[in-house]
Amino acid sequence: MFVRHVPWHVPGRYLALRRGGFSTWHFGRLPRKEDHVLMGAVSYDPAISSIWEKMKDYLNSAGCPFDFVLFTNYERQVAALLAGEIDLAWNGPVAHVLAQQHAGPGGVISLGMRDVDCDFISLCVARKDANVASVGEVTGKIVATGASDSPQAHLVPLFWLDELGVKPAEVRAFDMDLGKHGDTAVGEVSALEALLEGQAQVGLLSKMMWMRGLQGQLPSIDAKQLEETLEVIPESPPLFDHCQFDVLASNPAWKRESFCDALFKMDIRNPKHEEVMRLEGIQDSWMPPRQEGYAVVQKAFASFQPKRHYSTVARTHRPGRPGMSTATAMSRGGGLGLGGSRHVSSSRVGVVGGGVAGLQVIRSLRAKGFEVKAFEQDAKIGGVWRENYVNFGVQVPKQLYEFPDFPSKLPWGQYPTGQETQHYVEDYAEHFKLLDSVETNTKVLSVKPQEDGWVFTTSKDGTAKEESFDYCVIATGLYSKTKQFLPKLPSQELFQGQALHSTDFQDPAMAEGKRVVVVGNGKSAVDCAVEAFNAKASHVTMVSRRPHWPTPRKIANVIPFQYIFLSRLGQALVTGHRGALPGAPKHMSYWHQLGWPLMAGAFTVVEMLFALQFRNMSGSTSPLFKCDVVSDFYGAAQVLDYSFRDLVSAGKVDWKIGNPEAYSKHGLLVNGQELPADLIVYGTGFEKDYSVLSEDVRSKLGIEADGLYLYRHTLPPRVPRLAFVGSEVATISNISSYGLQSAWLGKVWSNQVELPSTEKMEKEIQEMKCWKRSWMPNTAARASLVLLHQTHFHDILLKDMGIQHLRKMPNVLAEVFMPYQPQDYNGIVAE
Ligand SMILES: Cc1cc2nc3c(=O)[nH]c(=O)nc-3n(C[C@H](O)[C@H](O)[C@H](O)COP(=O)(O)OP(=O)(O)OC[C@H]3O[C@@H](n4cnc5c(N)ncnc54)[C@H](O)[C@@H]3O)c2cc1C
């Protein structure tokens, strides 16, 4: 009724009266591509249109400006996706594979799927009178299938039969509704009818249609007759995954983000969401994407593709096509058939460590066909996130600390706690079934080279064991808890209080009522000082050798730091000041040569701003004019909120600059003065531990005082079949860097990326070493530091892999100004 009172020619006012959220429709105005997310779906049933109308209403109300178009067949939909005519395609499995094939490696990113589409099951059924007790006996029989573009009722099961060496006398494909890739399932129903009529002895179809037949839900099929006439052969084709939301990697990141954000907010327990979720067939929830489930579809499609032609009659399929192996059985999760790999290997890889690096190594290498076994000394995976100091957490917002293809369900912008991160890491491992490849409670004691491989000596429950592997990956992390760095000070025996490392400050009660001295000035020291105060310590002092630059979460309290640290603009600013990461484009080096005075000046302004934000403009604790903010970040990187600042300004925490010299009976001597202490917490970091590697390997690695320099921070050129993932590289978003490193390693070891000669790799390492030593502070971790040069490091790995590194193009503005985050690398880890 109210619309009548609103002038029709003012669409904005009309829209303002609609329910909350966006509308992609404005009366009389043509929609602009850059304003909304346009999805394609195939219209295989009249209900599709009404389901997506409802989804559209929901997505718009949840903040995603969404609209959709319907296609009559998947090929047209994929063509529209590739041409950029639609942003998003709701692709069936064959369409998903087709899009990936045409877009090239890393060209397509998957955003999510329905829970019911994971592990889709096909069946092989036979007439009881045909005496087919096992799949081997299908040889010589007439096989009825669904449409020849149906993954569930033709492509995957026939590929499986072929792989097993089964040779039917004839295959009758019921080519109904071609182009819908089996979604209508009418071909499957026709195959069942043919079986009941005795025109074929064996049928291939989805378990879903078989169950519907038995439950009497298929009008042309008599359920009783079905049960009496047919039986399921016990062996079944490999499982695979069904539909995916696919976008091109070049599609603007904001579109994916707003779609995923809204999609994954749907909750089936919410009555407003339930109806459409049920209509869409969802059981519990939308799922993050996964690639492993499409490997078999890809293979089946690749093998059958040359024979594809669409006809409207049942056609005869001749088995035994050239190029297909008949020896190998397909199995999910095993050595073959994972991740769309072109490489098939039966090589074994041993991994030391089950943190976020080790887990991504498992995923990438399994996707390349390697058999992977990771050893984790603790009872659980997760590494640093398992346990740490009181109230520890991630320094960056959740969207910067995600596995690239497994969005965290935490709200956008939230800084996850350690426990939340641990749960998320466990969910990831469970989702991708990585735990099958991890042996927990098993410490690797030593890793020794042998001819063409490695011998791992492990210890579990006090029993030592030896196991051989072809390759070895060290993923023991940057921070080895076994090598906590505690300064050795004289007279410790006099001290009557407790002295411990920050990682052991896990219980706030340890600090309650105590005089606490925290030593250090990194993130962990600052956090421990704040937590000691929160735990009602009677007095808290933080002692730092020198002041360092903290980075505020928001620059000038307005711009989230990642817009400067992780955008291409920010990368150019840092590069202008401190030089280009070796391997970055040449023009970056020229820009540095020309632009550094300007950038050095600009960063002095940034320093003043930071000092102002942290109310630390002068005095011994102020870093202003004492050290450069960029290089200091490479000495003590820390992104802080204002908790510590506020406690210091309010006089609730003392902060002193000085050198701890010795213990006294009741405290710590700093600059000749006693600081009384009942508890001393050392936030002084860690030492690297290479003790698992044998002496001769360590000497070949050439570990130096400032760390271990490697090719691409991953490979030692003189030690074949050994790699380091995570443990020798530190970035801002380590989790995504380790994902890319793992993907890169998978491609190198499966010969999809060719390495330069040993001499060339060593030359590049030398160049990196000289560059780092020319300006980064001299710390034990210097070799591993990439930090603010992260984007260029990622570019180099992507270029090596032949993957488009400008992930946000063609949106030039986003490419320049928007921060790079893990989801920009979606689809690469297990590619
Ligand atoms: C408080 C805190 C905040 C952080 N914030 C951020 C952040 O904001 N952004 C960011 O990118 N990074 C952050 N990090 C860095 C973090 O360490 C990495 O992001 C990442 O989790 C490291 O993963 P990893 O697998 O390389 O190493 P780890 O998590 O250290 O895992 C290594 C695993 O190897 C196991 N292991 C070691 N030796 C052996 C052996 N001999 N045998 C068997 N197992 C062994 C260990 O038990 C451990 O589980 C933070 C770290 C901490 C502690």
Ligand as a Chemical Component Dictionary entry (heavy atoms), coordinates in Angstrom:
data_LIG
# 
_chem_comp.id                   LIG 
_chem_comp.type                 NON-POLYMER 
_chem_comp.pdbx_formal_charge   0 
_chem_comp.three_letter_code    LIG 
# 
loop_
_chem_comp_atom.comp_id 
_chem_comp_atom.atom_id 
_chem_comp_atom.alt_atom_id 
_chem_comp_atom.type_symbol 
_chem_comp_atom.charge 
_chem_comp_atom.model_Cartn_x 
_chem_comp_atom.model_Cartn_y 
_chem_comp_atom.model_Cartn_z 
_chem_comp_atom.pdbx_ordinal 
LIG C1  C1  C 0 51.333 -15.753 20.362 1  
LIG C2  C2  C 0 51.620 -15.911 18.909 2  
LIG C3  C3  C 0 51.007 -15.063 18.002 3  
LIG C4  C4  C 0 51.249 -15.222 16.657 4  
LIG N1  N1  N 0 50.607 -14.413 15.788 5  
LIG C5  C5  C 0 50.789 -14.585 14.464 6  
LIG C6  C6  C 0 50.109 -13.779 13.535 7  
LIG O1  O1  O 0 49.347 -12.905 13.887 8  
LIG N2  N2  N 0 50.299 -13.982 12.222 9  
LIG C7  C7  C 0 51.131 -14.956 11.800 10 
LIG O2  O2  O 0 51.250 -15.123 10.605 11 
LIG N3  N3  N 0 51.815 -15.716 12.648 12 
LIG C8  C8  C 0 51.663 -15.567 13.967 13 
LIG N4  N4  N 0 52.348 -16.341 14.829 14 
LIG C9  C9  C 0 53.369 -17.243 14.292 15 
LIG C10 C10 C 0 52.983 -18.719 14.264 16 
LIG O3  O3  O 0 54.025 -19.361 14.897 17 
LIG C11 C11 C 0 52.815 -19.211 12.855 18 
LIG O4  O4  O 0 51.777 -18.492 12.236 19 
LIG C12 C12 C 0 52.466 -20.681 12.706 20 
LIG O5  O5  O 0 51.458 -21.080 13.576 21 
LIG C13 C13 C 0 53.651 -21.575 12.859 22 
LIG O6  O6  O 0 53.269 -22.849 12.435 23 
LIG P1  P1  P 0 54.322 -23.996 12.167 24 
LIG O7  O7  O 0 53.565 -25.200 11.785 25 
LIG O8  O8  O 0 55.370 -23.510 11.245 26 
LIG O9  O9  O 0 55.062 -24.177 13.552 27 
LIG P2  P2  P 0 54.540 -24.631 14.978 28 
LIG O10 O10 O 0 53.194 -24.139 15.215 29 
LIG O11 O11 O 0 55.609 -24.258 15.946 30 
LIG O12 O12 O 0 54.466 -26.204 14.850 31 
LIG C14 C14 C 0 55.624 -26.997 14.817 32 
LIG C15 C15 C 0 55.258 -28.361 15.353 33 
LIG O13 O13 O 0 56.380 -29.211 15.212 34 
LIG C16 C16 C 0 56.418 -30.068 16.333 35 
LIG N5  N5  N 0 57.773 -30.574 16.465 36 
LIG C17 C17 C 0 58.914 -29.858 16.638 37 
LIG N6  N6  N 0 59.980 -30.694 16.716 38 
LIG C18 C18 C 0 59.501 -31.948 16.568 39 
LIG C19 C19 C 0 60.099 -33.239 16.553 40 
LIG N7  N7  N 0 61.424 -33.399 16.706 41 
LIG N8  N8  N 0 59.307 -34.327 16.381 42 
LIG C20 C20 C 0 57.964 -34.191 16.222 43 
LIG N9  N9  N 0 57.336 -32.986 16.243 44 
LIG C21 C21 C 0 58.106 -31.883 16.411 45 
LIG C22 C22 C 0 55.992 -29.172 17.476 46 
LIG O14 O14 O 0 55.499 -29.928 18.572 47 
LIG C23 C23 C 0 54.903 -28.337 16.831 48 
LIG O15 O15 O 0 53.632 -28.903 17.015 49 
LIG C24 C24 C 0 52.140 -16.223 16.195 50 
LIG C25 C25 C 0 52.766 -17.070 17.117 51 
LIG C26 C26 C 0 52.500 -16.927 18.454 52 
LIG C27 C27 C 0 53.183 -17.864 19.405 53 
# 
loop_
_chem_comp_bond.comp_id 
_chem_comp_bond.atom_id_1 
_chem_comp_bond.atom_id_2 
_chem_comp_bond.value_order 
_chem_comp_bond.pdbx_ordinal 
LIG C1  C2  SING 1  
LIG C2  C3  SING 2  
LIG C2  C26 DOUB 3  
LIG C3  C4  DOUB 4  
LIG C4  N1  SING 5  
LIG C4  C24 SING 6  
LIG N1  C5  DOUB 7  
LIG C5  C6  SING 8  
LIG C5  C8  SING 9  
LIG C6  O1  DOUB 10 
LIG C6  N2  SING 11 
LIG N2  C7  SING 12 
LIG C7  O2  DOUB 13 
LIG C7  N3  SING 14 
LIG N3  C8  DOUB 15 
LIG C8  N4  SING 16 
LIG N4  C9  SING 17 
LIG N4  C24 SING 18 
LIG C9  C10 SING 19 
LIG C10 O3  SING 20 
LIG C10 C11 SING 21 
LIG C11 O4  SING 22 
LIG C11 C12 SING 23 
LIG C12 O5  SING 24 
LIG C12 C13 SING 25 
LIG C13 O6  SING 26 
LIG O6  P1  SING 27 
LIG P1  O7  DOUB 28 
LIG P1  O8  SING 29 
LIG P1  O9  SING 30 
LIG O9  P2  SING 31 
LIG P2  O10 DOUB 32 
LIG P2  O11 SING 33 
LIG P2  O12 SING 34 
LIG O12 C14 SING 35 
LIG C14 C15 SING 36 
LIG C15 O13 SING 37 
LIG C15 C23 SING 38 
LIG O13 C16 SING 39 
LIG C16 N5  SING 40 
LIG C16 C22 SING 41 
LIG N5  C17 SING 42 
LIG N5  C21 SING 43 
LIG C17 N6  DOUB 44 
LIG N6  C18 SING 45 
LIG C18 C19 SING 46 
LIG C18 C21 DOUB 47 
LIG C19 N7  SING 48 
LIG C19 N8  DOUB 49 
LIG N8  C20 SING 50 
LIG C20 N9  DOUB 51 
LIG N9  C21 SING 52 
LIG C22 O14 SING 53 
LIG C22 C23 SING 54 
LIG C23 O15 SING 55 
LIG C24 C25 DOUB 56 
LIG C25 C26 SING 57 
LIG C26 C27 SING 58 
# 
